[in-house]
Amino acid sequence: VQLEESGGGLVQPGGSLRLSCAASVSISSIVVMGWYRQSPGKQRELVASIAIGGTTNYADSVKGRFTISKDNAKMTMFLQMNSLKPEDTAVYSCAAKRTLFGTYEYWGQGTQVTVSS
């Protein structure tokens, strides 16, 4: 499974971005997909995840601002980010795994999101 992110960029505080994660194979059988982010000097953080049945989970820092979704027909996962803050600045990577409790097996290369005025 190959994953490729797109949609990152520079945005002002309070603005919005929509990230996409395109998969090379059908995602309908992938058990969990997620978005991670990492900024310099900080640990990688799981921002949001979506399970095969559609159940979603979010980090407390993004609840109410970010929305994760997927389109199985388009083999793509999305992250809608609203009300962006400077502390959201990071490299965002998508990931996927075929087991519920295992580690993420497949990773994209990441896309930079910079929130600055």
N, C-alpha and C positions, 0 to 999 in steps of 0.2 A: 504494500500500500504506500503510495507516494502522496504527500500532502503539500499543497502550495498555497501560501497566504497572499492576500492582496488587500489593498484598501487603506494602508497606513498613510501617514503624512503629517503635516503641520497644521494645527488647528488652534484657535484662540480659546482661552478659558470660557466655559459655558457652551462651547460648540459641540458638534456631533461628528462622528465617523462611523462607517459601517465596514467591518472587516469581513472578508470571505476566506474560506478554506476549501479549496477544491481538491477532491480525492481522485485518484487514478482508477479506483474500482468502486463498485456499489457500496454505499454506506448503510444500506438497510439492514445488514447483518452485523455491523460493528456495534458492540455492546455499549461502549461509552466513548464520547468525543468531548474534548475540552479545550479551553483556551488558557494558556499560561502567559505570564509576563515576567520580565526581569529587567531591572534597571541597575546601573552601576553601583556596586557596593551593597546591593540587597540580594536576598535569597529569591530564587524563582518562586512565584506565587501562582497557585491555581485560582484563576479569576472566575471561571464558570464552567459547568459541565452539563451535558445532556445525555441521558441514557436512551437505550433503544426504544423504550416505551414513551419517551418524551419527558420524563421527569427531569427537572432542572435543579441545579444548585449554584449558589453564588457566594463569593467571598463577601463578608460584611461590608467591606470598603466600597463595593460596587452595587450593592442591592438597591433597587429602585432607580438606578441610572443605566445599567447595562442589561441587555436582553440577548440570550443565546437562543438560536433556532437552527433548524436544518431542513433541507429540501432533498429528500431521498432521490427524487427523480433527476435532480440536477447534480447529485453526488456532491453537495456543497453544504457546509456549515457556515453560520453567520454569527457575528457579534455586533449588535447595535449598541453604540456607546453614546449616551447623551449626557449633557451637563458635565462635560469633561473638565477635569481639574489638572493643574500642573503636576500633581503627584501621580497622575495616571500615565505620565511619560515613561515609556519602557519599550522594549522589544516584545512584541506579542507573537506567540507561537501556538499553532494548533497541534493537537495530539489525539491519538486514537488507540483504543485497546479492545481486544476481543474477549476479555474476561472482566467480570464485574469488580473483583477485588485485586486483580493483578496490577502490575505497573503499566504505564503507557508504553506501547511498543513502537508506535509510528509517530514521527515528528516532522513538522515542516521546518523551514529554515528561518522563519520569523519575518515580521514586518515592523518597521519603526513607527511608533506613534509619539509625536512630540506636541505637548500642550503648552503653549507659550504666547504671550502677547508681544 
